[in-house]
Amino acid sequence: QVSTDPGVRAVVVTGSGGNFCSGADVGAQGPRAAVEERPHQLRTMRLISETVISLHELQHPVVAKVRGVAVGAGMNLAL
């Protein structure tokens, strides 16, 4: 929607609550993670990757408004 809306001049990415991104539960992602959890983890990683790539490919300026902590993929997004 952003790329087709002529009224949009920039994109500001923010977090909700008191932090930008508190990071994922890495305990659930370690080598002891249940096999049944892995498809969900892969979907989540793909979604994060697709989101970051989409923001990178926008023709508009993208600004991260970071308040509080920015950990994990959220730190990469903020950069």
N, C-alpha and C positions, 0 to 999 in steps of 0.2 A: 504494500500500500504506500509506503514511504516514497518509493521511486516513481510512482505514478501520480502523486499528489503535488500539484504545482505550489501549494501553500507551504509545504515543508521545506525549510531552509537548512535545518540541522537536526541531528538525532542526539538526545541526551539519555544515556543509560544510567539508571539509578537502582539502588537496592530498596528493600522494604524493611520496616523495623529500624533498628539502630545500626545496622551494618550493611555494607555493600554486598559481601558474599562471605559466609562463614565456612565454606568448603564442604566437601563430601564426607561421609562417614567412611574413612579409610579402613576401619576395622572390617567392614563388610566387603571390601574389595581385595583383601589380602589373599594369600595362597590358600587359606583355610575356608574361603568363601564357598558356600554351597553351590554345587553344580547347577542347581535350578535357578540360582540368582544370576548366573552369567548372562543369559539372554537379556535380562533387564539392564544389567550393567552396560552391555554393548549398545543397547538402544539409547541409553542415557548419554554415553560417550559420543555416539553419532549425532544426537540432537545438539549437544554442546558444540561439536565441530561445525555442524551445518549453520548454527546460529552465528558463531564467530566469523565464518567465511562469508555469510550473507552481509554482516555488518561491514566487513572489510571491503566487499565489492560495491557497496553503495557509492554513489557519486556525491553524496552529501557528507559534510563534516560529521564525525561521530565523536562525542565527548562523554567520558565516564565521570559522573559526579560521585566521587567516592567519599563516603562518610562511615566512620568506624573501620572494621577490618575488611580486608580483601584478600582472601586465602584461596589457594588452589586454582581452579579454572577461572574463578572470579578475578584473581590477580592478573592472569593473562588477558582477560577481557578488559580490565581497567587499563592495561598498558596499550 
